[in-house]
């Protein structure tokens, strides 16, 4: 795995020759993934140890996603005028300061408040980050480069997952939070090296247009796009259902593994197994996407595989104990194959729908509001289902959401002519904690 990681970094270094900002984003992302890998296996267990039930954990994640529904499209629109860097760096720095604070709070209510604020800041920055990556991206080997960028980050995430158990034993869970906070801070400071002069920031529509008018325009952007171009409804619905389906895994996969009999120290390696396969498959998926005349076909095949794998994860909970854990591990690894094959195609398809570069931030913000809505509904829904019917039922619900995402994306019309540059699609584990 270490050899593969070094190889991936070397390949990324060659692919991004002359693209300094992409290298800065890569360095920042690698450090951030190290921090995320430390916290991913212990976050759900830590919240449970502080007395929060499944339902309360779901409510907490819902509250952290509520405001981004409105904030994301506004920030995306404002970044078109004022540049991406101030928003991305500022929100990243503020979020990194909140991570160690979580370890200092033992009472459930203040802990929930800090977690909500942390998620608000991290998730509100997502569309601006996506638009920034699109600004810096080259026009050749688009899916290949971004698949490699994502795969390299995921390899670091996997390495951190494997190390998480040792870090927790050595430093305790509180120490892991402090170490992760320090890494997130370093990741944020690396972003200061971004060269804003390379950013493709379109000129404002008029010199007299006030910032609040831009923000208002961004707020209503989701409705404006769908009303003006009805075919975009499929893309917006795909983003909602896909995000809804993914919302189950960061919190409930570690809990599910423990429930089916795995020791707590094995949670990190078991979760990492799927991420490792995902990282190895992504470069192949990116290269395949660049060679295909249409992207939707590969995306639908990938989503179909995720429907089957997620359903198998749910069925594992009803099997005998010994068979259940092995089935869960098999399905969890299997899920990574179709996901890795289609993810870069989906990222490319999203940005190819942007009407013009002058409104890239607003479009990504509008799309992000649909994802934020899913992040509001997913935790409370999965929490209620897991509390009443068990975690296995929540995985079956996730499989149904993947199926709806497949139906919606199959109706998206691909543009003719030269495709635009893809943005990275952020995963739930890419934010602090």
Secondary structure, DSSP 8 states (H G I E B T S, - for coil): -HHHHHHHHHHHHHHTTT-HHHHHHHHHHHHHHHHHHHHHHHHHHHHHHTT--HHHHHHHHHHHHHTHHHHHHHHHHHHHHH-SHHHHHHHHHHHHHHHHHHHH--SHHHHHHHHHHHHHHHHHTHHHHHHHHHHH--SSSHHHHHHHHHHHHHHHHHHHHHHHHHHHHHHHHHHHHHHHHHHHHHHHHHGGG--GGGS-----S-TT--HHHHHHHHHTHHHHHHHH-TTHHHHHHHHHHHHHHHTTHHHHHHHHHHHTT--GGGHHHHHHHHHHHHHHHHHHHHHHHHHSS-SHHHHHHHHHHHHHHHHHHHHHTTS-HHHHHHHHHHHHHHHHHHHHHHHHHHHHHHHHT-S-GGGHHHHHHHHHHHHHHHHHHHHHHHHHHHHHH-HHHHHHHHHHHHHHHHHHHTT----SSS---------GGGS--
